[in-house]
Structures are given as structure tokens and as C-alpha cells.
């Protein structure tokens, strides 16, 4: 009987991975910018990577990804995980000297909007890198819908309309909340109430990071 265990591509001793989860419109993009600025994270948005891949001319996955996104469904995890893993490898390769410098802090990756399902979380941690923790932005649906409809006035995104938004809410509750629940059992979740001003939410995030011992990059 085989007892082979997959070895992750990156070691958590050398690479910090934080997942960022929250319903559509919970403020993930806005807070990501703050965390990149202050904590030196490399921001990887699963959604952005998928949207870029679907329009890349030579992509074999483009039309498949487009169909899944339009229907509000989850893209097969092997595709999403491969895109994230390759993006991490590209960042480390292009900044090799910076990360190899004496006293340099280990690279930090903020993975936004992923994992969307529990099997994605398991697959990523087994094959790419175990996460440090998950930052969960907890926001009521009515607040998120109002934000998304406002964004839809200028975003040009196909899925910023009322019908797609409600599909995305249902998908998030049914598939992504079990991820949060499972990581909570492992004491690997910082849950933050994502209502109020951007600054108020960010202060809550910073307090949560402080408790976990994750300092700003200048500290």
C-alpha cells in the first residue's frame, strides 16, 4: 500500500500565505490594498487571475472559465490552484535577490477570494503551501448588494448585476462558509465585522493581525 504524501511546492517556514475570504462586496479588494501597503503582501486575486486567463489568446481554459464565471459557478479547482501556484512562483523568481537578502522577511502572499470550497482549501494546502490563517470579512448581504450595484455603475464587469450578485451570494454561503467553519476549528481564522468605514474595518483587521503576531513590514 502506498503511503506517499504530497509535498507542497512552497514551505510555510519560508513563505507566508494568508487567505482572504468574504462575500462579494465585503471589501476584499479595498482592504487588500491596505495590507499590501502596510504589511508587504503580494496580492493574488483568484478572480483577477481567472478573468485574465479567460481573455489570454493562447489559453486552453479561456472559454471554460468564462462560462463558469457567467453562471456564477466555481471554476474547477485544478485550474485556479495552478494559476495561483504559478503566480507565486513567478513572484519569487522575479524578486529572488530581494527575498534572498540577509535579514529579509519571508515573502507574504495574500490570496483573495480563495479557497471558495473546502476541497480547494485542502488541495491548495497539500500541493502549494499550508496557510498561516484566513482573514474573513463578515458582512450582511444587504450591505454587500448595495456596494456591488454601486460598483456595477462603473466597473463594466458582467457579474455586477442584481441577478448575478444573488447567485454569487448563494454560492458563497453554500460553498465558502464551510471553509471558514473548518479553519475556525483549527484556530486559523481572523473574523472581522466588515461594516462601517474602510478605516474602521482596517483597524479591526490590524488588531486581529497583531494578536496573531503578524507585524507591518516596516516593524
C-alpha positions in Angstrom: 0.0 0.0 0.0 1.4 3.4 -0.9 1.9 5.9 1.9 3.2 8.7 -0.4 2.2 12.1 0.8 2.2 15.1 -1.4 4.9 17.7 -0.7 3.7 21.3 -1.0 5.5 23.3 -3.7 6.4 26.0 -1.1 7.3 25.6 2.6 5.4 27.6 5.3 8.7 28.1 7.0 9.8 30.2 4.0 6.5 31.6 2.7 3.5 33.1 4.5 0.1 32.5 2.9 -3.0 34.3 4.2 -6.4 33.6 2.6 -8.8 36.4 2.4 -12.5 35.4 2.3 -15.8 37.3 2.4 -18.9 37.6 0.3 -18.9 39.5 -2.9 -18.8 43.2 -2.0 -17.5 42.6 1.5 -14.5 44.9 0.8 -11.8 42.3 -0.1 -10.2 44.5 -2.8 -10.2 47.6 -0.8 -8.6 46.0 2.3 -6.1 44.1 0.2 -4.6 47.4 -0.9 -4.2 48.5 2.7 -2.5 45.1 3.6 -0.2 45.3 0.6 0.9 48.8 1.5 1.5 48.2 5.2 2.4 44.5 5.5 4.3 43.9 2.3 1.9 41.3 1.0 1.9 40.3 -2.7 -1.8 40.4 -3.5 -3.1 37.5 -5.6 -6.8 37.7 -6.6 -8.1 34.3 -7.7 -10.9 36.2 -9.6 -8.4 38.5 -11.3 -6.2 35.6 -12.4 -9.2 33.8 -13.8 -10.5 36.9 -15.6 -7.1 37.5 -17.1 -6.8 33.8 -18.2 -10.2 33.8 -19.9 -9.1 36.5 -22.3 -5.5 35.4 -22.8 -5.3 34.5 -26.5 -3.4 31.2 -26.2 -5.3 30.0 -23.1 -6.8 26.5 -23.3 -9.1 27.3 -20.4 -10.5 30.7 -21.5 -13.9 29.8 -22.8 -14.5 27.2 -20.0 -13.6 29.9 -17.3 -15.9 32.4 -19.0 -18.9 30.0 -18.9 -18.3 29.2 -15.2 -18.0 32.9 -14.2 -21.1 34.0 -16.2 -23.2 31.3 -14.5 -21.9 32.2 -11.0 -20.3 28.8 -10.7 -17.0 27.8 -9.3 -14.2 27.1 -11.8 -12.6 23.6 -11.4 -10.0 23.9 -8.6 -7.1 22.4 -10.5 -7.2 25.4 -12.9 -7.5 28.0 -10.1 -4.8 26.4 -7.9 -2.4 26.1 -10.9 -2.8 29.8 -11.7 -2.2 30.8 -8.1 0.8 28.4 -7.7 2.4 29.7 -10.9 1.8 33.3 -9.9 3.6 32.7 -6.6 6.5 31.0 -8.4 6.7 33.9 -10.8 6.8 36.5 -8.0 9.6 34.6 -6.1 11.6 34.1 -9.3 11.4 37.7 -10.4 12.4 39.0 -6.9 14.9 36.3 -6.0 17.5 38.8 -4.8 15.1 40.7 -2.6 13.9 37.6 -0.8 17.5 36.1 -0.5 18.9 39.3 1.1 20.3 38.9 4.6 17.6 39.7 7.1 14.8 39.9 4.5 11.4 38.9 5.8 9.9 35.8 4.2 7.6 36.6 1.3 3.9 37.1 2.2 1.1 36.2 -0.2 -2.5 37.5 0.4 -4.8 35.2 -1.6 -8.0 37.0 -2.2 -11.3 35.2 -2.9 -9.9 31.7 -2.4 -10.5 29.0 -1.4 -14.1 29.0 -2.5 -14.7 25.4 -1.4 -13.3 23.1 1.3 -11.8 20.7 -1.2 -9.9 23.7 -2.8 -8.5 24.6 0.6 -7.3 21.0 1.2 -5.9 20.7 -2.3 -4.0 24.0 -2.1 -2.5 23.3 1.3 -1.4 19.8 0.2 0.1 20.8 -3.1 1.1 24.5 -2.9 1.6 25.8 0.7 -0.2 25.5 4.1 -1.8 28.8 5.0 -1.0 30.8 8.1 -4.6 31.8 8.7 -7.7 33.1 6.9 -9.0 36.6 7.2 -12.8 36.5 7.0 -14.7 39.8 6.3 -18.1 39.2 7.8 -20.7 41.5 6.1 -24.5 41.4 5.8 -25.9 40.6 2.4 -27.9 43.8 2.0 -24.8 45.9 2.6 -22.8 43.9 0.0 -25.6 44.1 -2.6 -25.8 47.9 -2.2 -22.0 48.2 -2.7 -21.9 45.9 -5.7 -24.8 47.6 -7.5 -23.0 50.9 -7.0 -19.7 49.4 -8.3 -21.6 48.0 -11.3 -22.4 51.5 -12.5 -18.7 51.9 -13.5 -17.0 48.5 -13.2 -18.0 47.1 -16.6 -18.0 43.6 -15.0 -20.6 41.2 -16.4 -21.4 39.9 -12.9 -22.1 43.2 -11.2 -25.8 43.0 -11.8 -28.6 42.0 -9.4 -29.2 38.5 -10.8 -25.6 37.5 -10.8 -25.0 39.1 -7.4 -27.7 37.0 -5.8 -26.3 33.9 -7.5 -22.9 34.7 -6.1 -24.3 35.3 -2.6 -25.9 31.8 -2.6 -22.8 30.2 -4.0 -20.7 31.9 -1.2 -22.9 30.8 1.6 -23.3 27.2 0.4 -19.7 26.5 -0.6 -17.3 29.0 1.1 -18.7 29.2 4.6 -17.8 25.6 5.3 -14.2 26.6 4.6 -14.4 29.3 7.3 -16.0 26.9 9.7 -13.3 24.2 9.1 -10.5 26.7 9.6 -12.2 28.1 12.7 -12.0 24.5 14.2 -8.2 24.7 13.5 -8.0 28.2 15.1 -6.9 29.6 11.8 -9.4 32.4 11.3 -9.4 36.1 12.0 -13.1 37.1 11.6 -13.7 40.9 11.2 -17.0 42.7 11.0 -16.9 44.4 7.6 -19.4 47.2 8.2 -18.6 50.9 8.8 -15.9 52.9 7.1 -12.9 51.4 5.4 -10.7 52.8 8.2 -12.8 51.2 10.9 -12.7 47.8 9.2 -9.0 48.1 8.7 -8.4 48.9 12.3 -10.2 45.7 13.2 -8.0 43.7 10.8 -4.8 45.2 12.2 -5.9 44.3 15.7 -6.5 40.7 14.6 -3.1 40.5 12.9 -1.4 41.9 16.0 -2.9 39.1 18.0 -1.5 36.6 15.6 1.9 38.1 15.7 1.9 39.4 12.1 3.5 42.8 12.2 3.6 45.5 9.5 6.5 45.1 7.1 8.3 48.2 8.5 8.1 46.9 12.1 
